[in-house]
C-alpha cells in the first residue's frame, strides 16, 4: 500500500499524541510504502522546536523525536521539491486558495502527493 504523509501526520510517529496509534500502525505495516516530500525534514524540525519553545515537550522528548526521525527518514521514499512540484503547487493555490484557504506548505505537500499519484 502506497501512503503519503505530510509533516503533521508524520510527527505522530515520533511524538505521542492523538492519532499516534493509527499512524504507527500504517508506517510499521510491512505492506506499506511510505512517501514524504523533501519538505518534511525542515518542517519536522521546525514543528518540534516550536513545541519545545511552547513547553509542550521537554529536552528528552525533543532529543528522542529528533533522533528517531533521522534514523527512520532513510526508510521513507523522499520525493524532491523540483520544478514540477512547485508548478503543481502554484496551480493548486490558484484553483483552491481563494475558497479553501490552501496555504503554501500544504500546497507543496499536496502537489507532491498529486504528482506521485499521477506517476503510479
C-alpha positions as CSV (number, residue, x, y, z in Angstrom):
1,X,0.0,0.0,0.0
2,X,1.5,3.4,-1.0
3,X,1.0,6.1,1.6
4,X,1.9,9.7,1.6
5,X,2.5,11.5,4.9
6,X,2.7,15.3,5.4
7,X,4.6,16.6,8.4
8,X,1.6,16.9,10.7
9,X,0.8,13.2,10.2
10,X,4.4,12.0,10.3
11,X,5.2,13.8,13.6
12,X,2.6,11.5,15.3
13,X,5.0,8.6,14.6
14,X,7.8,10.3,16.6
15,X,5.8,12.1,19.3
16,X,2.8,10.6,21.1
17,X,-0.4,12.5,20.6
18,X,-3.9,11.9,19.2
19,X,-3.5,9.7,16.1
20,X,-0.2,8.2,17.0
21,X,-1.5,4.6,17.1
22,X,-3.1,4.9,13.7
23,X,0.0,6.4,12.1
24,X,2.3,3.9,13.8
25,X,0.2,1.0,12.5
26,X,0.3,2.3,9.0
27,X,4.0,3.1,9.0
28,X,5.1,-0.2,10.6
29,X,2.8,-2.3,8.4
30,X,5.2,-4.3,6.1
31,X,2.8,-3.8,3.2
32,X,3.1,0.0,3.5
33,X,5.4,2.0,1.3
34,X,5.9,5.4,2.8
35,X,6.3,8.6,0.7
36,X,7.1,12.0,2.0
37,X,8.0,15.4,0.5
38,X,11.6,16.5,0.9
39,X,10.0,19.4,2.7
40,X,9.3,17.1,5.7
41,X,12.9,17.4,7.0
42,X,12.8,21.1,7.6
43,X,9.2,21.3,8.6
44,X,9.5,18.4,11.1
45,X,12.4,20.1,12.9
46,X,10.6,23.4,12.9
47,X,7.5,21.8,14.4
48,X,9.4,20.0,17.1
49,X,11.3,23.2,18.2
50,X,8.0,25.1,18.2
51,X,6.6,22.5,20.6
52,X,9.7,22.7,22.7
53,X,9.5,26.6,22.9
54,X,5.8,26.3,23.8
55,X,6.8,23.8,26.6
56,X,4.7,21.1,25.1
57,X,7.7,18.8,25.1
58,X,10.9,18.7,27.2
59,X,14.6,18.2,26.3
60,X,14.3,14.4,26.5
61,X,11.2,14.3,24.2
62,X,12.8,16.7,21.8
63,X,16.0,14.6,21.6
64,X,14.2,11.3,21.2
65,X,11.9,12.6,18.5
66,X,14.7,14.3,16.6
67,X,17.0,11.2,16.8
68,X,14.2,8.9,15.9
69,X,13.2,11.0,12.9
70,X,16.8,11.0,11.5
71,X,17.0,7.2,12.0
72,X,13.7,6.5,10.2
73,X,14.0,9.2,7.5
74,X,16.2,7.0,5.3
75,X,13.4,4.3,5.2
76,X,11.0,6.7,3.5
77,X,10.7,7.4,-0.2
78,X,11.6,11.1,-0.3
79,X,10.1,13.0,-3.2
80,X,12.1,16.0,-4.2
81,X,10.8,19.6,-4.4
82,X,11.5,20.1,-8.1
83,X,10.1,22.4,-10.7
84,X,7.1,20.1,-11.3
85,X,6.1,20.2,-7.7
86,X,6.4,24.0,-7.5
87,X,4.3,24.4,-10.6
88,X,1.6,22.0,-9.4
89,X,1.5,23.8,-6.0
90,X,1.0,27.1,-7.8
91,X,-1.8,25.6,-9.9
92,X,-3.4,24.2,-6.7
93,X,-3.2,27.5,-5.0
94,X,-4.8,29.3,-7.9
95,X,-7.6,26.7,-8.2
96,X,-8.3,26.2,-4.4
97,X,-6.6,29.0,-2.5
98,X,-9.5,31.5,-2.8
99,X,-12.2,29.3,-1.4
100,X,-10.4,26.8,0.7
101,X,-7.5,28.7,2.3
102,X,-4.9,26.4,1.0
103,X,-1.5,27.6,2.3
104,X,2.0,27.4,0.8
105,X,3.5,24.4,2.7
106,X,0.3,22.4,2.4
107,X,0.1,23.2,-1.3
108,X,3.7,21.8,-1.7
109,X,2.8,18.6,0.2
110,X,-0.4,18.2,-1.8
111,X,1.3,18.8,-5.1
112,X,3.9,16.2,-4.3
113,X,1.2,13.7,-3.5
114,X,-0.8,14.6,-6.6
115,X,2.2,14.1,-8.9
116,X,3.2,10.9,-7.1
117,X,-0.3,9.5,-7.7
118,X,-0.3,10.6,-11.4
119,X,3.1,8.8,-11.8
120,X,1.8,5.5,-10.4
